[in-house]
Amino acid sequence: MTTDERAMGTFILPLLVALQAIPALIPGNEDRSEVLQGPLFGLHVSSLLFAYASFALAGVIGITYVLLFKEIKAKHLGFFYARLPSLQVLDSMNQRAIAVGWIFLTIGMIVGFIWTQQVRAYADPRVQAMSLQDPKIFVALVCWLVYSFEAFAARRLGWGGRKTAYLSALGFAIVLLNFVPISYFMTNSHNF
Amino acid sequence: MHLLLVGISHRTAPIELREKLDFQARGVESALRALTARQTTREAVILSTCNRAEIYVVCDDVERARQDLIAFLGEFHALDQATLVPHLEGAADLDAARHLFRVAAGLDSLVVGEPQILGQVKQAHGAAADVHTAGPFLNRLFHSSFAVGKRVRSETGLGSGAVSVSFAAVSLARKIFGDLKARSVLVIGAGEMGKLTALHMKSQGVDRVTIVSRSMAHAARTAEAIGGAQAASWEDLDTLLGASDIVITATGAAAPILTKARVEALMRPRRSRPLFIIDIALPRDVEGAAGEIEQVLLYNIGDLQATVRENLARRESEVVSAQQIVAEEIERFGAWLRSRGAIPTVVALRQRFEDIRRSELERLEPKLSGLSPEARGRVEEVTRLLVEKLLLLPTEQLKGLGDSDTVSAYSEALTRLFGLDEAERQPRGRVEQFRAGSRRRSD
């Protein structure tokens, strides 16, 4: 399974720093409401975090793939040519990250659905409001469709290389959309 | 003791002379034995590659050794000294060390930064170690040169980037496909260029190499000459193109064989599998416009030459930092060399102190005989430690001295103060005298 590829560290580190910075800079909410007790909620959140982390990785790899491809195609071998692993390795890393992310996203969404069914009894309006109109859920579904298509295209249509690389970047842009603007600005999403 | 270098290189001698001075043919070991049999040198290493033949020796008399090395070169290779001498270059001591460090770093190579030279330097030292002509001096020198080579390779970009067209092609293929083993390579054209490129691909670990030519017999002959390659007929070209990852075109055709339309047609069933086309033919075999197709990566001979030129320019810019490393390591080697200058004095001084200690213990023998073996052991140890402690700081100071003038001044002073030269000449006599004197005093 391993590609034994260390050169990617330079490109992934900024991503990790950014992800670390978000919780560090934003004060946390210590008291969890009663609705959020129970193992299902924990599973829901942690699998989605794993999924989004994988997609972030795939997004970075996808972007570097495109940049390296452009350098080789343009016959201008420079910065990325000297530092990145081969296109082939980037491609397989991308597809692996997508596969792992897709599995966690699917688990997270199924668990989330079961959990909402269980907590319907609570009067909390945020629980009641959860439906497909909830932008967070809607965007997650869009993500799932994009990544399902990417995984399908890679296996059945023989897509690879640049096309899947672009799709990974696009998918992660949607994930980011879910994280930043929706979570902070759109009050009708489920924030706890 | 001095380090001396005599030799020729691509800078000083034409290839015809370098060929004549090649030690590889008759074996470096036998040359080393023949050289040490002349007894003008203490240690010797011979570095013989296709671009240089250099002898590094340790000797006592530089001028005598230099003359003898020149005579040896002439006799061993049956060459007239007059033809040899104008092309020889030589250096002594730190200059010779600096030369070796530059060689090991790849700074003195025909292609700056080429990677083979470090291995060749290691081999040269290994051969000398095998026949015991490399002693402590040259061992230290060569190990320092390996360190220089390694540092230059890891800390500078001097060796990075392909500097020949065929290596540029292979490193590009690696950047696209990763491991080349499972890739299939199609060579179009069975001429000399096609054959060379196919051979190169084979040597880089590609398993499936197919050669196609307008004449099936020609393709088969070339495939056989390469060994392990397959020949295919011209009619199957489109099928073969569809199945290949890397295509090398090297035909003598006047008009392009692969037009944009033809490549486009064969790319459709490949979907997103990239195709790397290397066009090393002149005039070109592949239409330049074919490179515009989405998954086609097209490089012609001019493009490859351009990347080679870029890499060479990049290496040039790394020369300064490589020279910096050489300078640092020369500084370190020089310090070691200077500390060696103090060694005879240090040894003599220690011997002197030890002699005094022993003679004093012998003198006290009658008084000590009453002690238990344990207590006697303690006396032995205390005196030994005392001498060690007394000598520790002076020894370190002496080894750490800056330049050889200071070293010889200090050595001179120590020799006088402690009578080291006399002790060397007749150690026992001095000790007896010393004992007699002290006994007289105690009487």
Interface residues (C-beta under 8 A of the other chain):
Chain A: L68 I72 K73 K75 L77 Y81 A82 P85 S86 L87 Q88 V89 L157 G158 W159 G160 G161 R162 K163 T164
Chain B: S160 L172 R174 K175 I176 F177 G178 D179 R271 S272 R273 P274 G291 E294 Q295 L297 Y299 D303 A306 T307 E310
